[in-house]
Amino acid sequence: MSASGPAAKQAKPNNGEAGKAAAPASDTEVQEAIEEIDRVQNEIDKLNEEASEEILKVEHKYNKLRQPHYTKRSDLISQIPNFWVTVFINHPQLSSWLDDEDEEALQYLKKVEVQEFEDIKSGYRINFYFDAARNPFFENDVLFKEFHLNDNGDHTCKSSTIKWKPGKCLTENGKSTPADAAGKAGGARKRGHKEASAFFSWFNDHSDASSDDFGDVIKDDIWPNPLQYYLAQGEDDEDDDAAGEDDEDDEDDDDEEGDDDEEDEGGDDDDDEQGDD
């Protein structure tokens, strides 16, 4: 049966329209479209720049509001022995850059401080405060490293010169950077004869200020909340204790199963003896 009525008429294609192909845009039309897209994109870029400026203003405002809290936090941290060296050791990335001698020297680290510059986008400074009176490794009471970004987009950095005490220099036997040490995670903790400290060599490394893993870890990861890494060791101990308890429970279960097996075997023997009787 063939279709009829209005539906059939609507289903018929208009051969005249179907046969028409869209006319290609002329070079002039394409160029005009490109110029218009460029104009719209410039407006978007302008808004993005304005948004960045507003974000910087907000960051600057809240950096000032955070300062009293940072000060109070530092005062409280100073009451906890070996707080910062524990934080460094517990940090999964930073710990791979430290060896036994680094950890020994960092026992005298009293305070860490990150300072944003007045113009936030221009850089920051990290200060490390040491107990110079007790520190047997070097005389500095403060070590710092600064990172700068100038108007041309060039990155530079500068840092303290470490005043090592006789026979205590940890950086003189070669060059090592955090990037070099990152591949040594899980290796020997004791420094080789010619291997320098990755941590303290970092103060002398100004080769690539635009990509500084150690500075980024301190500023963006540790500084916002160092307590989480200080407490991480306690969490690991709790996990180990829980694992030990689980192992003991498993052993107890095995012992109980063994006793049950012995009782079953004994019961079978009694049954066999009664059968013999």
CYANA upper distance limits for C-alpha pairs under 8 A (distance plus 0.5 A):
  3 ALA  CA      7 ALA  CA      8.42
  3 ALA  CA      8 ALA  CA      6.23
  4 SER  CA      8 ALA  CA      5.75
  4 SER  CA      9 LYS  CA      8.08
  5 GLY  CA      9 LYS  CA      7.14
  6 PRO  CA     10 GLN  CA      6.77
  7 ALA  CA     11 ALA  CA      6.78
  8 ALA  CA     12 LYS  CA      7.10
 13 PRO  CA     18 ALA  CA      7.87
 14 ASN  CA     18 ALA  CA      6.64
 15 ASN  CA     19 GLY  CA      6.46
 16 GLY  CA     20 LYS  CA      7.35
 25 ALA  CA     29 GLU  CA      6.47
 25 ALA  CA     30 VAL  CA      6.98
 26 SER  CA     30 VAL  CA      6.84
 27 ASP  CA     31 GLN  CA      6.63
 28 THR  CA     32 GLU  CA      6.65
 29 GLU  CA     33 ALA  CA      6.68
 30 VAL  CA     34 ILE  CA      6.73
 31 GLN  CA     35 GLU  CA      6.72
 32 GLU  CA     36 GLU  CA      6.72
 33 ALA  CA     37 ILE  CA      6.64
 34 ILE  CA     38 ASP  CA      6.66
 35 GLU  CA     39 ARG  CA      6.74
 36 GLU  CA     40 VAL  CA      6.77
 37 ILE  CA     41 GLN  CA      6.55
 38 ASP  CA     42 ASN  CA      6.67
 39 ARG  CA     43 GLU  CA      7.06
 40 VAL  CA     44 ILE  CA      6.93
 41 GLN  CA     45 ASP  CA      6.65
 42 ASN  CA     46 LYS  CA      6.59
 43 GLU  CA     47 LEU  CA      6.84
 44 ILE  CA     48 ASN  CA      6.72
 45 ASP  CA     49 GLU  CA      6.71
 46 LYS  CA     50 GLU  CA      6.80
 47 LEU  CA     51 ALA  CA      6.59
 48 ASN  CA     52 SER  CA      6.69
 49 GLU  CA     53 GLU  CA      6.81
 50 GLU  CA     54 GLU  CA      6.79
 51 ALA  CA     55 ILE  CA      6.60
 52 SER  CA     56 LEU  CA      6.68
 53 GLU  CA     57 LYS  CA      6.81
 54 GLU  CA     58 VAL  CA      6.82
 55 ILE  CA     59 GLU  CA      6.62
 56 LEU  CA     60 HIS  CA      6.50
 56 LEU  CA    120 ILE  CA      7.59
 56 LEU  CA    121 LYS  CA      8.28
 57 LYS  CA     61 LYS  CA      6.69
 58 VAL  CA     62 TYR  CA      6.74
 59 GLU  CA     63 ASN  CA      6.44
 60 HIS  CA     64 LYS  CA      7.02
 60 HIS  CA    118 GLU  CA      8.21
 60 HIS  CA    120 ILE  CA      7.40
 61 LYS  CA     65 LEU  CA      7.06
 62 TYR  CA     66 ARG  CA      6.55
 63 ASN  CA     67 GLN  CA      6.97
 65 LEU  CA     69 HIS  CA      8.41
 66 ARG  CA     70 TYR  CA      6.71
 67 GLN  CA     71 THR  CA      6.70
 68 PRO  CA     72 LYS  CA      6.72
 69 HIS  CA     73 ARG  CA      6.51
 70 TYR  CA     74 SER  CA      6.62
 71 THR  CA     75 ASP  CA      6.81
 72 LYS  CA     76 LEU  CA      6.86
 73 ARG  CA     77 ILE  CA      6.60
 74 SER  CA     78 SER  CA      6.67
 74 SER  CA    111 LYS  CA      7.53
 75 ASP  CA     79 GLN  CA      7.65
 76 LEU  CA     80 ILE  CA      7.97
 77 ILE  CA     83 PHE  CA      7.29
 77 ILE  CA    111 LYS  CA      8.47
 78 SER  CA     83 PHE  CA      8.35
 78 SER  CA    110 LYS  CA      7.06
 78 SER  CA    111 LYS  CA      7.63
 82 ASN  CA     86 THR  CA      6.59
 82 ASN  CA    107 GLN  CA      6.39
 82 ASN  CA    108 TYR  CA      8.22
 82 ASN  CA    109 LEU  CA      8.00
 82 ASN  CA    110 LYS  CA      8.10
 83 PHE  CA     87 VAL  CA      6.82
 83 PHE  CA    110 LYS  CA      8.41
 83 PHE  CA    230 TYR  CA      7.20
 84 TRP  CA     88 PHE  CA      6.73
 84 TRP  CA    106 LEU  CA      8.44
 84 TRP  CA    109 LEU  CA      7.21
 84 TRP  CA    110 LYS  CA      7.64
 84 TRP  CA    111 LYS  CA      7.64
 84 TRP  CA    112 VAL  CA      8.01
 84 TRP  CA    230 TYR  CA      8.21
 85 VAL  CA     89 ILE  CA      6.62
 85 VAL  CA    103 GLU  CA      7.21
 85 VAL  CA    106 LEU  CA      6.15
 85 VAL  CA    107 GLN  CA      6.63
 85 VAL  CA    109 LEU  CA      7.55
 86 THR  CA     90 ASN  CA      6.55
 86 THR  CA    229 TYR  CA      8.27
 86 THR  CA    230 TYR  CA      6.29
 87 VAL  CA     91 HIS  CA      6.65
 87 VAL  CA    226 PRO  CA      7.04
 87 VAL  CA    227 LEU  CA      8.09
 87 VAL  CA    229 TYR  CA      5.54
 87 VAL  CA    230 TYR  CA      5.12
 88 PHE  CA     94 LEU  CA      6.42
 88 PHE  CA     95 SER  CA      6.43
 88 PHE  CA    229 TYR  CA      8.27
 89 ILE  CA     94 LEU  CA      7.49
 89 ILE  CA     95 SER  CA      5.21
 89 ILE  CA     98 LEU  CA      8.12
 89 ILE  CA    103 GLU  CA      8.40
 90 ASN  CA     94 LEU  CA      8.50
 90 ASN  CA     95 SER  CA      6.96
 90 ASN  CA    229 TYR  CA      6.20
 90 ASN  CA    230 TYR  CA      7.28
 90 ASN  CA    232 ALA  CA      6.86
 90 ASN  CA    233 GLN  CA      6.88
 91 HIS  CA     95 SER  CA      6.15
 91 HIS  CA    229 TYR  CA      6.54
 92 PRO  CA     96 SER  CA      7.65
 93 GLN  CA     97 TRP  CA      8.01
 93 GLN  CA    182 ALA  CA      8.06
 94 LEU  CA     98 LEU  CA      7.61
 94 LEU  CA    214 PHE  CA      7.84
 94 LEU  CA    217 VAL  CA      8.13
 96 SER  CA    181 ALA  CA      7.14
 96 SER  CA    182 ALA  CA      6.39
 96 SER  CA    184 LYS  CA      7.24
 96 SER  CA    185 ALA  CA      5.23
 96 SER  CA    186 GLY  CA      7.92
 97 TRP  CA    178 PRO  CA      6.28
 97 TRP  CA    181 ALA  CA      5.78
 97 TRP  CA    182 ALA  CA      6.74
 97 TRP  CA    184 LYS  CA      8.49
 97 TRP  CA    185 ALA  CA      8.18
 97 TRP  CA    198 ALA  CA      6.35
 97 TRP  CA    199 PHE  CA      6.73
 98 LEU  CA    102 ASP  CA      6.12
 98 LEU  CA    103 GLU  CA      7.13
 98 LEU  CA    189 ARG  CA      8.34
 98 LEU  CA    197 SER  CA      8.01
 98 LEU  CA    198 ALA  CA      7.44
 98 LEU  CA    199 PHE  CA      6.92
 99 ASP  CA    103 GLU  CA      6.80
 99 ASP  CA    189 ARG  CA      5.42
 99 ASP  CA    190 LYS  CA      6.47
 99 ASP  CA    191 ARG  CA      7.14
 99 ASP  CA    197 SER  CA      8.19
100 ASP  CA    104 GLU  CA      6.73
100 ASP  CA    189 ARG  CA      6.56
100 ASP  CA    190 LYS  CA      6.49
100 ASP  CA    191 ARG  CA      8.24
101 GLU  CA    105 ALA  CA      6.76
101 GLU  CA    170 LEU  CA      8.45
101 GLU  CA    190 LYS  CA      8.22
101 GLU  CA    191 ARG  CA      8.35
102 ASP  CA    106 LEU  CA      6.56
102 ASP  CA    197 SER  CA      7.37
102 ASP  CA    199 PHE  CA      7.62
102 ASP  CA    200 PHE  CA      8.37
103 GLU  CA    107 GLN  CA      6.87
104 GLU  CA    108 TYR  CA      8.49
105 ALA  CA    109 LEU  CA      8.27
105 ALA  CA    135 ASN  CA      7.84
105 ALA  CA    136 PRO  CA      8.43
105 ALA  CA    137 PHE  CA      7.01
108 TYR  CA    130 PHE  CA      5.91
108 TYR  CA    131 ASP  CA      5.83
108 TYR  CA    132 ALA  CA      8.35
108 TYR  CA    134 ARG  CA      7.83
108 TYR  CA    135 ASN  CA      6.44
109 LEU  CA    128 PHE  CA      7.39
109 LEU  CA    129 TYR  CA      6.39
109 LEU  CA    130 PHE  CA      4.94
109 LEU  CA    131 ASP  CA      7.04
110 LYS  CA    128 PHE  CA      8.22
110 LYS  CA    129 TYR  CA      6.06
110 LYS  CA    130 PHE  CA      5.84
110 LYS  CA    131 ASP  CA      7.04
111 LYS  CA    128 PHE  CA      6.45
111 LYS  CA    129 TYR  CA      5.48
111 LYS  CA    130 PHE  CA      7.61
112 VAL  CA    126 ILE  CA      7.76
112 VAL  CA    127 ASN  CA      6.23
112 VAL  CA    128 PHE  CA      5.27
112 VAL  CA    129 TYR  CA      6.82
113 GLU  CA    126 ILE  CA      6.21
113 GLU  CA    127 ASN  CA      5.57
113 GLU  CA    128 PHE  CA      7.15
113 GLU  CA    223 TRP  CA      8.22
114 VAL  CA    124 TYR  CA      7.67
114 VAL  CA    125 ARG  CA      6.33
114 VAL  CA    126 ILE  CA      5.06
114 VAL  CA    127 ASN  CA      6.93
114 VAL  CA    219 LYS  CA      6.94
114 VAL  CA    223 TRP  CA      7.53
115 GLN  CA    124 TYR  CA      6.12
115 GLN  CA    125 ARG  CA      5.61
115 GLN  CA    126 ILE  CA      6.79
115 GLN  CA    127 ASN  CA      8.44
116 GLU  CA    120 ILE  CA      6.35
116 GLU  CA    123 GLY  CA      7.09
116 GLU  CA    124 TYR  CA      4.95
116 GLU  CA    125 ARG  CA      7.03
117 PHE  CA    121 LYS  CA      8.37
117 PHE  CA    122 SER  CA      7.20
117 PHE  CA    123 GLY  CA      6.36
117 PHE  CA    124 TYR  CA      5.81
117 PHE  CA    125 ARG  CA      8.06
119 ASP  CA    123 GLY  CA      8.10
120 ILE  CA    124 TYR  CA      7.94
121 LYS  CA    149 LEU  CA      7.75
122 SER  CA    148 HIS  CA      6.14
122 SER  CA    149 LEU  CA      5.24
122 SER  CA    150 ASN  CA      6.80
123 GLY  CA    146 GLU  CA      7.98
123 GLY  CA    147 PHE  CA      5.74
123 GLY  CA    148 HIS  CA      5.03
123 GLY  CA    149 LEU  CA      6.27
124 TYR  CA    146 GLU  CA      6.39
124 TYR  CA    147 PHE  CA      6.01
124 TYR  CA    148 HIS  CA      7.40
125 ARG  CA    144 PHE  CA      7.41
125 ARG  CA    145 LYS  CA      6.24
125 ARG  CA    146 GLU  CA      4.73
125 ARG  CA    147 PHE  CA      6.79
126 ILE  CA    144 PHE  CA      5.99
126 ILE  CA    145 LYS  CA      5.98
126 ILE  CA    146 GLU  CA      6.97
126 ILE  CA    215 GLY  CA      8.33
126 ILE  CA    219 LYS  CA      8.33
127 ASN  CA    142 VAL  CA      7.13
127 ASN  CA    143 LEU  CA      6.39
127 ASN  CA    144 PHE  CA      4.95
127 ASN  CA    145 LYS  CA      7.38
128 PHE  CA    142 VAL  CA      6.00
128 PHE  CA    143 LEU  CA      5.59
128 PHE  CA    144 PHE  CA      6.57
129 TYR  CA    141 ASP  CA      6.21
129 TYR  CA    142 VAL  CA      5.02
129 TYR  CA    143 LEU  CA      7.10
130 PHE  CA    135 ASN  CA      7.94
130 PHE  CA    140 ASN  CA      7.75
130 PHE  CA    141 ASP  CA      5.33
130 PHE  CA    142 VAL  CA      6.49
130 PHE  CA    143 LEU  CA      8.49
131 ASP  CA    135 ASN  CA      6.36
131 ASP  CA    141 ASP  CA      6.65
132 ALA  CA    138 PHE  CA      7.93
132 ALA  CA    139 GLU  CA      6.20
132 ALA  CA    140 ASN  CA      6.62
132 ALA  CA    141 ASP  CA      5.39
135 ASN  CA    139 GLU  CA      7.79
136 PRO  CA    165 LYS  CA      7.57
136 PRO  CA    168 LYS  CA      8.12
137 PHE  CA    164 TRP  CA      6.47
137 PHE  CA    165 LYS  CA      6.09
137 PHE  CA    168 LYS  CA      5.72
137 PHE  CA    169 CYS  CA      7.52
138 PHE  CA    162 ILE  CA      7.28
138 PHE  CA    163 LYS  CA      5.83
138 PHE  CA    164 TRP  CA      4.64
138 PHE  CA    165 LYS  CA      5.52
138 PHE  CA    168 LYS  CA      7.95
138 PHE  CA    169 CYS  CA      8.40
139 GLU  CA    162 ILE  CA      8.24
139 GLU  CA    163 LYS  CA      6.03
139 GLU  CA    164 TRP  CA      6.97
139 GLU  CA    165 LYS  CA      7.29
140 ASN  CA    162 ILE  CA      7.16
140 ASN  CA    163 LYS  CA      6.77
143 LEU  CA    159 SER  CA      7.99
143 LEU  CA    160 SER  CA      5.97
143 LEU  CA    161 THR  CA      8.37
143 LEU  CA    162 ILE  CA      7.88
144 PHE  CA    159 SER  CA      5.93
144 PHE  CA    160 SER  CA      5.99
144 PHE  CA    203 PHE  CA      8.26
145 LYS  CA    157 CYS  CA      7.59
145 LYS  CA    158 LYS  CA      6.29
145 LYS  CA    159 SER  CA      4.63
145 LYS  CA    160 SER  CA      7.12
145 LYS  CA    203 PHE  CA      7.07
146 GLU  CA    157 CYS  CA      5.80
146 GLU  CA    158 LYS  CA      5.85
146 GLU  CA    159 SER  CA      6.62
147 PHE  CA    155 HIS  CA      7.73
147 PHE  CA    156 THR  CA      6.50
147 PHE  CA    157 CYS  CA      4.93
147 PHE  CA    158 LYS  CA      7.42
147 PHE  CA    209 ALA  CA      7.25
148 HIS  CA    155 HIS  CA      6.15
148 HIS  CA    156 THR  CA      5.66
148 HIS  CA    157 CYS  CA      6.33
149 LEU  CA    153 GLY  CA      6.43
149 LEU  CA    154 ASP  CA      6.12
149 LEU  CA    155 HIS  CA      5.21
149 LEU  CA    156 THR  CA      7.06
150 ASN  CA    154 ASP  CA      6.06
150 ASN  CA    155 HIS  CA      7.29
155 HIS  CA    208 ASP  CA      8.43
155 HIS  CA    209 ALA  CA      5.92
155 HIS  CA    210 SER  CA      5.82
156 THR  CA    206 HIS  CA      8.00
156 THR  CA    208 ASP  CA      8.38
156 THR  CA    209 ALA  CA      5.77
156 THR  CA    210 SER  CA      7.94
157 CYS  CA    206 HIS  CA      6.60
157 CYS  CA    209 ALA  CA      6.25
158 LYS  CA    206 HIS  CA      7.47
159 SER  CA    203 PHE  CA      6.30
159 SER  CA    204 ASN  CA      7.64
160 SER  CA    203 PHE  CA      7.23
161 THR  CA    203 PHE  CA      8.11
161 THR  CA    204 ASN  CA      8.12
164 TRP  CA    168 LYS  CA      6.68
164 TRP  CA    169 CYS  CA      5.85
165 LYS  CA    169 CYS  CA      7.37
170 LEU  CA    196 ALA  CA      6.36
170 LEU  CA    197 SER  CA      6.03
170 LEU  CA    200 PHE  CA      7.66
171 THR  CA    175 LYS  CA      7.63
171 THR  CA    196 ALA  CA      5.11
171 THR  CA    197 SER  CA      5.97
171 THR  CA    200 PHE  CA      7.12
171 THR  CA    201 SER  CA      6.21
172 GLU  CA    196 ALA  CA      6.97
173 ASN  CA    193 HIS  CA      8.05
173 ASN  CA    194 LYS  CA      5.36
173 ASN  CA    195 GLU  CA      6.40
173 ASN  CA    196 ALA  CA      5.86
174 GLY  CA    194 LYS  CA      6.45
174 GLY  CA    195 GLU  CA      6.29
174 GLY  CA    196 ALA  CA      5.84
175 LYS  CA    195 GLU  CA      7.74
175 LYS  CA    196 ALA  CA      6.36
175 LYS  CA    198 ALA  CA      8.42
175 LYS  CA    201 SER  CA      7.41
176 SER  CA    180 ASP  CA      6.55
176 SER  CA    181 ALA  CA      7.55
176 SER  CA    195 GLU  CA      7.58
176 SER  CA    196 ALA  CA      6.27
176 SER  CA    197 SER  CA      7.06
176 SER  CA    198 ALA  CA      5.51
176 SER  CA    201 SER  CA      6.77
176 SER  CA    202 TRP  CA      8.44
177 THR  CA    181 ALA  CA      6.81
177 THR  CA    198 ALA  CA      5.31
177 THR  CA    199 PHE  CA      7.79
177 THR  CA    201 SER  CA      6.73
177 THR  CA    202 TRP  CA      6.32
177 THR  CA    205 ASP  CA      7.67
178 PRO  CA    182 ALA  CA      6.47
178 PRO  CA    198 ALA  CA      5.87
178 PRO  CA    199 PHE  CA      7.20
178 PRO  CA    202 TRP  CA      7.36
178 PRO  CA    213 ASP  CA      7.78
178 PRO  CA    214 PHE  CA      7.16
179 ALA  CA    183 GLY  CA      7.98
179 ALA  CA    213 ASP  CA      7.91
180 ASP  CA    184 LYS  CA      8.15
180 ASP  CA    198 ALA  CA      8.28
181 ALA  CA    185 ALA  CA      7.77
181 ALA  CA    198 ALA  CA      6.88
191 ARG  CA    195 GLU  CA      6.41
191 ARG  CA    196 ALA  CA      7.88
191 ARG  CA    197 SER  CA      8.23
196 ALA  CA    201 SER  CA      7.56
197 SER  CA    201 SER  CA      6.28
198 ALA  CA    202 TRP  CA      6.67
199 PHE  CA    203 PHE  CA      8.19
200 PHE  CA    204 ASN  CA      8.13
201 SER  CA    205 ASP  CA      6.87
208 ASP  CA    212 ASP  CA      7.42
212 ASP  CA    216 ASP  CA      6.69
213 ASP  CA    217 VAL  CA      6.62
214 PHE  CA    218 ILE  CA      6.84
215 GLY  CA    219 LYS  CA      6.59
216 ASP  CA    220 ASP  CA      6.09
216 ASP  CA    221 ASP  CA      7.87
217 VAL  CA    221 ASP  CA      5.59
217 VAL  CA    222 ILE  CA      6.76
218 ILE  CA    222 ILE  CA      5.43
218 ILE  CA    223 TRP  CA      6.21
219 LYS  CA    223 TRP  CA      5.86
219 LYS  CA    224 PRO  CA      7.94
220 ASP  CA    224 PRO  CA      7.17
221 ASP  CA    225 ASN  CA      7.81
222 ILE  CA    226 PRO  CA      5.44
222 ILE  CA    229 TYR  CA      8.21
225 ASN  CA    229 TYR  CA      8.45
226 PRO  CA    230 TYR  CA      6.99
227 LEU  CA    231 LEU  CA      6.63
228 GLN  CA    232 ALA  CA      6.63
229 TYR  CA    233 GLN  CA      7.98
231 LEU  CA    235 GLU  CA      7.02
232 ALA  CA    236 ASP  CA      6.78
233 GLN  CA    237 ASP  CA      6.79
234 GLY  CA    238 GLU  CA      6.74
235 GLU  CA    239 ASP  CA      6.67
236 ASP  CA    240 ASP  CA      6.65
237 ASP  CA    241 ASP  CA      6.61
238 GLU  CA    242 ALA  CA      6.57
239 ASP  CA    243 ALA  CA      6.56
240 ASP  CA    244 GLY  CA      6.59
241 ASP  CA    245 GLU  CA      6.67
242 ALA  CA    246 ASP  CA      6.66
243 ALA  CA    247 ASP  CA      6.74
244 GLY  CA    248 GLU  CA      6.75
245 GLU  CA    249 ASP  CA      6.60
246 ASP  CA    250 ASP  CA      6.64
247 ASP  CA    251 GLU  CA      6.73
248 GLU  CA    252 ASP  CA      6.65
249 ASP  CA    253 ASP  CA      6.61
250 ASP  CA    254 ASP  CA      6.66
251 GLU  CA    255 ASP  CA      6.66
252 ASP  CA    256 GLU  CA      6.66
253 ASP  CA    257 GLU  CA      6.61
254 ASP  CA    258 GLY  CA      6.61
255 ASP  CA    259 ASP  CA      6.74
256 GLU  CA    260 ASP  CA      6.67
257 GLU  CA    261 ASP  CA      6.66
258 GLY  CA    262 GLU  CA      6.77
259 ASP  CA    263 GLU  CA      6.70
260 ASP  CA    264 ASP  CA      6.63
261 ASP  CA    265 GLU  CA      6.64
262 GLU  CA    266 GLY  CA      6.57
263 GLU  CA    267 GLY  CA      6.59
264 ASP  CA    268 ASP  CA      6.72
265 GLU  CA    269 ASP  CA      6.82
266 GLY  CA    270 ASP  CA      6.88
267 GLY  CA    271 ASP  CA      6.80
268 ASP  CA    272 ASP  CA      6.72
269 ASP  CA    273 GLU  CA      6.75
270 ASP  CA    274 GLN  CA      6.78
271 ASP  CA    275 GLY  CA      6.69
272 ASP  CA    276 ASP  CA      6.80
273 GLU  CA    277 ASP  CA      6.81
